[in-house]
Amino acid sequence: MRYFITQRFDNKKLFDKVCNYFQIGYVYIKFQGNDKKKTTYVCEVTKQHDIHTVIVPFFKQFPLQGVKSKFFERFATVVAITRGRQDTRKLTKDELEKIWYLKLTMNILHNEWTNISARLVPEIGLLSGNGK
């Protein structure tokens, strides 16, 4: 599980303030296509402890606005389901299916299941109905 905070190249000052406030994760730069002048700054949080104790509580106290608030609630649900169980073998089939559904509906404009074309995950038998 990972949480990203991104800002375009022209918002570097704001990005630095956010990163300095949280003091977790690591920062890197992504280039927009082949244009090395247009960059996106990314702060990525991968430590589960930081996600559970810093990211989720902060955004529960200070909710995101607009459509991002829906995506964050889905993310927070996944965080709650996986708490203390990073190994997918410790999750039930129902939990894995719920996580997969929530993942597929994060950061997209269409929120209906029927609008999603999903790649099947045969390793864990999700969405196939028969485990294949």
VOZA-193659 format. One record per residue (C-alpha): z, y, x; residue number from 1; chain; residue in three letters. Coordinates in Angstrom, 1 decimal. Example, Ala and Ser with C-alpha at 12.3 -4.5 7.8 and 13.67 -1.06 7.14 Angstrom:
// VOZA-193659
@w:7.8	v:-4.5	u:12.3	resi:1	chain:A	resn:ala
@w:7.1	v:-1.1	u:13.7	resi:2	chain:A	resn:ser
This chain:
// VOZA-193659
@w:0.0	v:0.0	u:0.0	resi:1	chain:A	resn:met
@w:-0.9	v:3.4	u:1.3	resi:2	chain:A	resn:arg
@w:-0.6	v:7.0	u:0.0	resi:3	chain:A	resn:tyr
@w:-3.0	v:9.7	u:1.1	resi:4	chain:A	resn:phe
@w:-2.7	v:13.5	u:1.0	resi:5	chain:A	resn:ile
@w:-6.0	v:15.2	u:1.8	resi:6	chain:A	resn:thr
@w:-7.3	v:18.7	u:2.2	resi:7	chain:A	resn:gln
@w:-10.6	v:20.1	u:3.0	resi:8	chain:A	resn:arg
@w:-11.3	v:21.8	u:6.4	resi:9	chain:A	resn:phe
@w:-10.8	v:25.3	u:4.9	resi:10	chain:A	resn:asp
@w:-7.2	v:24.4	u:3.7	resi:11	chain:A	resn:asn
@w:-5.7	v:23.5	u:7.1	resi:12	chain:A	resn:lys
@w:-2.8	v:25.9	u:6.8	resi:13	chain:A	resn:lys
@w:-1.7	v:24.4	u:3.4	resi:14	chain:A	resn:leu
@w:-2.2	v:20.9	u:4.8	resi:15	chain:A	resn:phe
@w:0.0	v:21.6	u:7.8	resi:16	chain:A	resn:asp
@w:2.8	v:22.9	u:5.5	resi:17	chain:A	resn:lys
@w:2.6	v:19.8	u:3.4	resi:18	chain:A	resn:val
@w:2.7	v:17.5	u:6.4	resi:19	chain:A	resn:cys
@w:5.6	v:19.4	u:8.0	resi:20	chain:A	resn:asn
@w:7.5	v:19.3	u:4.8	resi:21	chain:A	resn:tyr
@w:7.3	v:15.5	u:4.4	resi:22	chain:A	resn:phe
@w:7.5	v:14.6	u:8.1	resi:23	chain:A	resn:gln
@w:6.3	v:11.0	u:7.4	resi:24	chain:A	resn:ile
@w:3.0	v:9.2	u:7.8	resi:25	chain:A	resn:gly
@w:0.3	v:10.0	u:10.3	resi:26	chain:A	resn:tyr
@w:-2.5	v:12.6	u:10.4	resi:27	chain:A	resn:val
@w:-6.2	v:12.2	u:11.1	resi:28	chain:A	resn:tyr
@w:-9.5	v:13.9	u:10.6	resi:29	chain:A	resn:ile
@w:-12.4	v:12.6	u:8.5	resi:30	chain:A	resn:lys
@w:-15.8	v:14.1	u:8.9	resi:31	chain:A	resn:phe
@w:-17.9	v:14.8	u:5.8	resi:32	chain:A	resn:gln
@w:-21.1	v:12.9	u:6.5	resi:33	chain:A	resn:gly
@w:-22.8	v:13.8	u:9.7	resi:34	chain:A	resn:asn
@w:-21.6	v:17.4	u:9.6	resi:35	chain:A	resn:asp
@w:-18.9	v:17.6	u:12.4	resi:36	chain:A	resn:lys
@w:-18.0	v:21.1	u:11.3	resi:37	chain:A	resn:lys
@w:-16.9	v:20.0	u:7.8	resi:38	chain:A	resn:lys
@w:-13.8	v:18.0	u:8.1	resi:39	chain:A	resn:thr
@w:-11.2	v:16.6	u:5.8	resi:40	chain:A	resn:thr
@w:-7.6	v:16.4	u:7.0	resi:41	chain:A	resn:tyr
@w:-5.7	v:13.2	u:5.9	resi:42	chain:A	resn:val
@w:-2.0	v:12.4	u:6.0	resi:43	chain:A	resn:cys
@w:-1.6	v:8.7	u:5.3	resi:44	chain:A	resn:glu
@w:1.8	v:7.1	u:4.5	resi:45	chain:A	resn:val
@w:1.8	v:3.4	u:5.0	resi:46	chain:A	resn:thr
@w:5.5	v:2.6	u:5.5	resi:47	chain:A	resn:lys
@w:6.7	v:1.1	u:2.3	resi:48	chain:A	resn:gln
@w:10.2	v:2.5	u:2.8	resi:49	chain:A	resn:his
@w:8.7	v:6.1	u:3.0	resi:50	chain:A	resn:asp
@w:6.6	v:5.5	u:-0.1	resi:51	chain:A	resn:ile
@w:9.7	v:4.3	u:-2.0	resi:52	chain:A	resn:his
@w:12.2	v:6.8	u:-0.8	resi:53	chain:A	resn:thr
@w:10.1	v:10.0	u:-0.2	resi:54	chain:A	resn:val
@w:6.7	v:10.0	u:-1.9	resi:55	chain:A	resn:ile
@w:7.6	v:8.5	u:-5.3	resi:56	chain:A	resn:val
@w:10.8	v:10.4	u:-5.8	resi:57	chain:A	resn:pro
@w:9.2	v:13.7	u:-4.7	resi:58	chain:A	resn:phe
@w:6.3	v:13.5	u:-7.1	resi:59	chain:A	resn:phe
@w:8.6	v:12.2	u:-9.9	resi:60	chain:A	resn:lys
@w:10.7	v:15.4	u:-9.5	resi:61	chain:A	resn:gln
@w:7.7	v:17.7	u:-9.0	resi:62	chain:A	resn:phe
@w:4.8	v:16.0	u:-11.0	resi:63	chain:A	resn:pro
@w:1.2	v:16.5	u:-10.1	resi:64	chain:A	resn:leu
@w:-0.9	v:18.3	u:-12.6	resi:65	chain:A	resn:gln
@w:-4.0	v:17.3	u:-14.5	resi:66	chain:A	resn:gly
@w:-5.7	v:13.9	u:-14.1	resi:67	chain:A	resn:val
@w:-3.9	v:13.2	u:-10.8	resi:68	chain:A	resn:lys
@w:-0.6	v:12.9	u:-12.6	resi:69	chain:A	resn:ser
@w:-2.0	v:9.8	u:-14.5	resi:70	chain:A	resn:lys
@w:-3.2	v:8.3	u:-11.2	resi:71	chain:A	resn:phe
@w:0.2	v:8.9	u:-9.6	resi:72	chain:A	resn:phe
@w:2.0	v:7.2	u:-12.5	resi:73	chain:A	resn:glu
@w:-0.2	v:4.1	u:-12.0	resi:74	chain:A	resn:arg
@w:0.6	v:4.2	u:-8.3	resi:75	chain:A	resn:phe
@w:4.3	v:4.5	u:-9.0	resi:76	chain:A	resn:ala
@w:4.1	v:1.5	u:-11.3	resi:77	chain:A	resn:thr
@w:2.5	v:-0.5	u:-8.5	resi:78	chain:A	resn:val
@w:5.2	v:0.7	u:-6.1	resi:79	chain:A	resn:val
@w:7.9	v:-0.5	u:-8.5	resi:80	chain:A	resn:ala
@w:6.3	v:-3.9	u:-9.0	resi:81	chain:A	resn:ile
@w:5.9	v:-4.5	u:-5.3	resi:82	chain:A	resn:thr
@w:9.3	v:-3.2	u:-4.1	resi:83	chain:A	resn:arg
@w:10.7	v:-5.6	u:-1.6	resi:84	chain:A	resn:gly
@w:7.7	v:-8.0	u:-2.0	resi:85	chain:A	resn:arg
@w:5.0	v:-7.0	u:0.5	resi:86	chain:A	resn:gln
@w:3.7	v:-10.6	u:0.6	resi:87	chain:A	resn:asp
@w:1.4	v:-11.1	u:-2.4	resi:88	chain:A	resn:thr
@w:2.6	v:-14.7	u:-2.5	resi:89	chain:A	resn:arg
@w:5.9	v:-13.3	u:-3.8	resi:90	chain:A	resn:lys
@w:4.2	v:-11.7	u:-6.8	resi:91	chain:A	resn:leu
@w:3.4	v:-13.6	u:-10.1	resi:92	chain:A	resn:thr
@w:-0.1	v:-13.9	u:-11.4	resi:93	chain:A	resn:lys
@w:0.7	v:-11.5	u:-14.1	resi:94	chain:A	resn:asp
@w:2.0	v:-8.9	u:-11.6	resi:95	chain:A	resn:glu
@w:-1.1	v:-9.3	u:-9.4	resi:96	chain:A	resn:leu
@w:-3.4	v:-8.9	u:-12.4	resi:97	chain:A	resn:glu
@w:-1.5	v:-5.7	u:-13.5	resi:98	chain:A	resn:lys
@w:-1.7	v:-4.3	u:-10.0	resi:99	chain:A	resn:ile
@w:-5.4	v:-5.1	u:-9.7	resi:100	chain:A	resn:trp
@w:-6.0	v:-3.4	u:-13.1	resi:101	chain:A	resn:tyr
@w:-4.0	v:-0.3	u:-12.1	resi:102	chain:A	resn:leu
@w:-5.8	v:-0.2	u:-8.7	resi:103	chain:A	resn:lys
@w:-9.2	v:-0.3	u:-10.3	resi:104	chain:A	resn:leu
@w:-8.3	v:2.6	u:-12.6	resi:105	chain:A	resn:thr
@w:-6.8	v:4.9	u:-10.0	resi:106	chain:A	resn:met
@w:-8.8	v:7.9	u:-8.8	resi:107	chain:A	resn:asn
@w:-11.7	v:7.4	u:-11.2	resi:108	chain:A	resn:ile
@w:-12.8	v:9.6	u:-14.1	resi:109	chain:A	resn:leu
@w:-13.2	v:6.7	u:-16.5	resi:110	chain:A	resn:his
@w:-9.9	v:5.2	u:-17.6	resi:111	chain:A	resn:asn
@w:-11.2	v:2.5	u:-19.9	resi:112	chain:A	resn:glu
@w:-11.2	v:-1.1	u:-18.6	resi:113	chain:A	resn:trp
@w:-14.7	v:-1.5	u:-20.1	resi:114	chain:A	resn:thr
@w:-16.1	v:1.2	u:-17.8	resi:115	chain:A	resn:asn
@w:-15.0	v:-0.6	u:-14.6	resi:116	chain:A	resn:ile
@w:-17.2	v:-3.0	u:-12.7	resi:117	chain:A	resn:ser
@w:-14.7	v:-5.1	u:-10.7	resi:118	chain:A	resn:ala
@w:-15.2	v:-7.3	u:-7.7	resi:119	chain:A	resn:arg
@w:-13.6	v:-10.6	u:-8.4	resi:120	chain:A	resn:leu
@w:-10.8	v:-11.7	u:-6.0	resi:121	chain:A	resn:val
@w:-11.2	v:-15.5	u:-5.8	resi:122	chain:A	resn:pro
@w:-8.4	v:-15.8	u:-3.2	resi:123	chain:A	resn:glu
@w:-5.9	v:-15.1	u:-5.9	resi:124	chain:A	resn:ile
@w:-7.9	v:-16.0	u:-9.0	resi:125	chain:A	resn:gly
@w:-7.7	v:-12.7	u:-10.7	resi:126	chain:A	resn:leu
@w:-9.8	v:-11.6	u:-13.6	resi:127	chain:A	resn:leu
@w:-11.7	v:-14.9	u:-13.7	resi:128	chain:A	resn:ser
@w:-9.7	v:-16.7	u:-16.4	resi:129	chain:A	resn:gly
@w:-9.9	v:-20.1	u:-14.6	resi:130	chain:A	resn:asn
@w:-8.7	v:-19.3	u:-11.1	resi:131	chain:A	resn:gly
@w:-12.2	v:-19.6	u:-9.6	resi:132	chain:A	resn:lys
